[in-house]
Amino acid sequence: MASSNNRGNSRLKPFYLLLGVIVLVGVALMVYGARRGSGSTRASMAPVDLQAMAPQELITKAKGVRMGSASARVQVMVFSEYQCPACAYFATNIEPLVQQEFVQTGKIQYIAHDFPLGGSHIYGFLAARAARCAEDQGKFWEYHKQLLANQNAWAFSRVPPVDLFKSYAQQLGLDPAKFDGCLDSDAHAELVTANYQLGQQAGVNGTPTVFIDGRQSLSPNDWDVLKAEIQRALGQ
């Protein structure tokens, strides 16, 4: 009887050995996956809770990104979102014309604000933070264009496109350690949230939304309409 049990135990030893190996491999893969995806899981992906603020206080908190002279006669404020197809069209087709015609000639000051829509646009907030991380190194507008020009490459990703956002930073010559540390954290989460709340108070309910000296453009993605509206504000 004892001999039979020993034979049974010896036959089971390879099975238990294999089971142990499988468990160890599984644990190793879980640890590797957690480390590899740590940037994605730590990165702030959604607005944070901010106390209700007055509009002027929100403007200070939101800190839109400005282009052009502060003494320009007209201010143009643009609320946009990086995962929004209409915003990609605006950034690649309309925005360069506005900058060439009115910003570079000193006629307007152009101010960009974040308005992450949420819902199916699950990476809009993360992308806005990434652009602000690039702003820390003086490359907001370059990164802004990169995100929108390559929107289709990351907008439909099954996982947060953290690695792709980091690769854009490298392509633009940003310091990888500083940018990665910024993106892998909750840096600028309050800033982007304040931008969103400012837009809400201003009545923004879609993107892109453009205000010309406080008056909302009727059709920002129509260059002829937008140009005429800016000229009207300039008194031309």
C-alpha positions as CSV (number, residue, x, y, z in Angstrom):
1,M,0.0,0.0,0.0
2,A,2.8,2.4,1.0
3,S,4.7,1.5,-2.2
4,S,1.6,2.4,-4.4
5,N,1.3,5.8,-2.7
6,N,4.9,6.6,-3.4
7,R,4.5,5.7,-7.1
8,G,1.4,7.9,-7.2
9,N,3.2,10.8,-5.6
10,S,6.1,10.5,-8.0
11,R,3.8,10.6,-11.0
12,L,2.2,13.8,-9.6
13,K,5.5,15.6,-9.0
14,P,5.9,16.7,-12.7
15,F,2.3,18.0,-12.7
16,Y,2.8,20.1,-9.5
17,L,6.2,21.3,-10.9
18,L,4.5,22.5,-14.1
19,L,1.7,24.1,-12.2
20,G,4.2,26.0,-10.1
21,V,6.0,27.2,-13.2
22,I,2.7,28.4,-14.7
23,V,1.9,30.4,-11.6
24,L,5.3,32.0,-11.5
25,V,5.1,33.0,-15.1
26,G,1.7,34.4,-14.6
27,V,2.8,36.5,-11.7
28,A,5.8,37.7,-13.6
29,L,3.6,38.7,-16.5
30,M,1.2,40.6,-14.2
31,V,4.1,42.5,-12.6
32,Y,5.6,43.3,-16.0
33,G,2.2,44.4,-17.4
34,A,1.6,46.6,-14.4
35,R,5.0,48.3,-14.7
36,R,4.7,48.7,-18.4
37,G,1.2,50.2,-18.2
38,S,1.9,52.2,-15.1
39,G,2.0,55.5,-17.0
40,S,-1.4,54.8,-18.4
41,T,-3.0,53.9,-15.1
42,R,-1.4,56.8,-13.2
43,A,-2.1,59.4,-15.8
44,S,-5.0,61.7,-14.9
45,M,-7.7,61.0,-17.4
46,A,-10.7,63.0,-16.2
47,P,-11.6,66.4,-14.8
48,V,-11.1,67.0,-11.1
49,D,-13.4,68.5,-8.5
50,L,-13.0,72.3,-8.3
51,Q,-15.0,74.6,-6.1
52,A,-17.4,76.9,-8.0
53,M,-15.6,80.1,-9.1
54,A,-16.7,83.4,-10.5
55,P,-16.0,83.9,-14.2
56,Q,-13.0,86.3,-13.7
57,E,-11.5,83.9,-11.2
58,L,-11.9,81.1,-13.7
59,I,-10.2,83.1,-16.4
60,T,-7.2,83.5,-14.1
61,K,-7.2,79.8,-13.1
62,A,-7.8,78.6,-16.7
63,K,-4.8,80.4,-18.2
64,G,-5.5,80.0,-21.9
65,V,-2.5,79.7,-24.2
66,R,-2.0,83.1,-26.0
67,M,-0.6,83.9,-29.3
68,G,-0.1,87.4,-30.6
69,S,0.2,90.9,-29.1
70,A,-1.5,91.6,-25.7
71,S,-2.2,95.1,-27.1
72,A,-4.1,93.8,-30.1
73,R,-7.5,95.4,-30.7
74,V,-9.5,92.2,-30.7
75,Q,-9.3,89.0,-28.7
76,V,-10.3,85.7,-30.2
77,M,-10.9,82.8,-27.7
78,V,-11.1,79.3,-29.1
79,F,-12.5,76.4,-27.0
80,S,-11.5,73.1,-28.6
81,E,-11.0,69.4,-27.9
82,Y,-8.2,67.1,-29.2
83,Q,-10.4,64.1,-30.0
84,C,-13.0,66.2,-31.8
85,P,-12.9,65.7,-35.7
86,A,-14.3,69.2,-36.3
87,C,-11.5,70.6,-34.1
88,A,-8.9,68.7,-36.2
89,Y,-10.4,70.3,-39.3
90,F,-10.3,73.7,-37.6
91,A,-6.7,73.3,-36.5
92,T,-5.4,72.2,-39.9
93,N,-7.5,74.3,-42.2
94,I,-8.8,77.4,-40.4
95,E,-6.4,78.2,-37.6
96,P,-3.4,78.7,-39.8
97,L,-5.4,81.2,-41.9
98,V,-6.4,83.1,-38.7
99,Q,-2.9,83.2,-37.5
100,Q,-1.5,84.4,-40.9
101,E,-4.2,87.0,-41.6
102,F,-4.8,88.4,-38.2
103,V,-2.3,87.2,-35.5
104,Q,1.0,87.7,-37.3
105,T,-0.2,91.2,-38.5
106,G,-0.8,92.2,-34.9
107,K,-4.6,92.7,-35.3
108,I,-5.8,90.1,-32.8
109,Q,-4.7,88.1,-29.9
110,Y,-5.5,84.4,-30.2
111,I,-6.3,82.4,-27.0
112,A,-6.6,78.6,-26.9
113,H,-8.7,77.0,-24.2
114,D,-9.3,73.3,-23.5
115,F,-12.8,71.9,-23.5
116,P,-12.6,68.1,-23.2
117,L,-16.0,66.8,-24.1
118,G,-15.9,63.5,-22.2
119,G,-18.3,60.6,-23.2
120,S,-16.9,58.7,-26.1
121,H,-14.0,61.2,-26.3
122,I,-12.3,59.4,-23.5
123,Y,-8.8,60.6,-24.3
124,G,-9.6,64.3,-24.8
125,F,-8.7,65.2,-21.2
126,L,-5.4,63.3,-21.3
127,A,-4.5,64.9,-24.7
128,A,-5.2,68.3,-23.2
129,R,-2.9,67.6,-20.3
130,A,-0.2,66.3,-22.7
131,A,-0.4,69.6,-24.6
132,R,0.0,71.5,-21.4
133,C,3.0,69.3,-20.5
134,A,4.5,70.4,-23.8
135,E,3.7,74.0,-22.9
136,D,5.9,73.6,-19.8
137,Q,8.8,73.3,-22.3
138,G,7.7,76.0,-24.6
139,K,6.3,73.8,-27.3
140,F,2.5,74.0,-26.8
141,W,1.6,75.1,-30.3
142,E,3.8,72.5,-32.0
143,Y,2.4,69.7,-29.8
144,H,-1.1,71.1,-30.3
145,K,-0.7,70.7,-34.1
146,Q,0.9,67.3,-33.7
147,L,-2.0,65.9,-31.7
148,L,-4.7,67.2,-34.1
149,A,-2.8,66.4,-37.3
150,N,-2.5,62.8,-36.1
151,Q,-5.8,62.5,-34.4
152,N,-6.8,59.3,-36.2
153,A,-3.7,57.5,-35.0
154,W,-4.6,57.7,-31.3
155,A,-8.3,58.7,-30.9
156,F,-9.5,55.1,-31.5
157,S,-6.9,53.3,-29.4
158,R,-8.1,50.5,-27.2
159,V,-5.8,51.6,-24.4
160,P,-4.8,55.1,-23.3
161,P,-2.3,56.4,-25.9
162,V,0.3,57.5,-23.4
163,D,3.2,55.9,-25.2
164,L,2.2,57.6,-28.5
165,F,1.8,61.0,-26.8
166,K,5.3,60.5,-25.3
167,S,6.7,59.7,-28.8
168,Y,5.2,63.0,-30.1
169,A,7.1,64.8,-27.4
170,Q,10.4,63.1,-28.5
171,Q,9.7,64.0,-32.1
172,L,9.5,67.6,-31.1
173,G,12.7,67.5,-29.1
174,L,11.2,67.8,-25.6
175,D,13.0,66.6,-22.6
176,P,11.6,63.0,-22.3
177,A,12.1,62.7,-18.5
178,K,10.3,65.9,-17.8
179,F,7.5,65.3,-20.3
180,D,6.9,61.7,-19.2
181,G,6.9,62.6,-15.5
182,C,4.3,65.3,-16.3
183,L,2.1,63.1,-18.3
184,D,2.3,60.1,-15.9
185,S,0.9,62.2,-13.1
186,D,-2.1,64.5,-12.5
187,A,-0.1,67.6,-13.6
188,H,-2.4,70.3,-15.1
189,A,-5.5,68.4,-14.3
190,E,-6.9,71.4,-12.4
191,L,-5.8,73.7,-15.2
192,V,-7.7,71.7,-17.9
193,T,-10.7,71.4,-15.6
194,A,-10.8,75.1,-15.0
195,N,-10.7,75.6,-18.8
196,Y,-13.7,73.3,-19.1
197,Q,-15.6,75.1,-16.4
198,L,-14.9,78.5,-18.0
199,G,-16.3,77.2,-21.3
200,Q,-19.4,75.9,-19.5
201,Q,-20.0,79.3,-17.9
202,A,-19.5,80.9,-21.3
203,G,-22.2,78.7,-22.8
204,V,-19.9,76.4,-24.8
205,N,-21.8,73.1,-25.6
206,G,-19.7,71.9,-28.6
207,T,-16.3,72.3,-30.2
208,P,-14.8,74.2,-31.7
209,T,-16.5,77.3,-30.3
210,V,-14.9,80.6,-31.1
211,F,-15.6,83.9,-29.3
212,I,-14.6,87.2,-31.0
213,D,-14.4,89.9,-28.3
214,G,-17.0,87.9,-26.4
215,R,-19.4,87.3,-29.3
216,Q,-19.7,83.7,-30.5
217,S,-18.9,82.9,-34.1
218,L,-21.8,81.6,-36.1
219,S,-19.6,79.2,-38.2
220,P,-16.0,78.8,-37.1
221,N,-15.2,76.1,-39.6
222,D,-16.3,78.3,-42.5
223,W,-13.3,80.6,-43.2
224,D,-15.3,83.2,-45.2
225,V,-17.8,83.6,-42.3
226,L,-15.1,83.6,-39.5
227,K,-12.9,86.1,-41.5
228,A,-15.9,88.5,-42.0
229,E,-16.8,88.3,-38.3
230,I,-13.2,89.1,-37.2
231,Q,-13.0,92.0,-39.7
232,R,-16.3,93.3,-38.4
233,A,-14.9,93.3,-34.8
234,L,-11.9,95.1,-36.1
235,G,-14.2,97.8,-37.7
236,Q,-13.1,96.9,-41.2
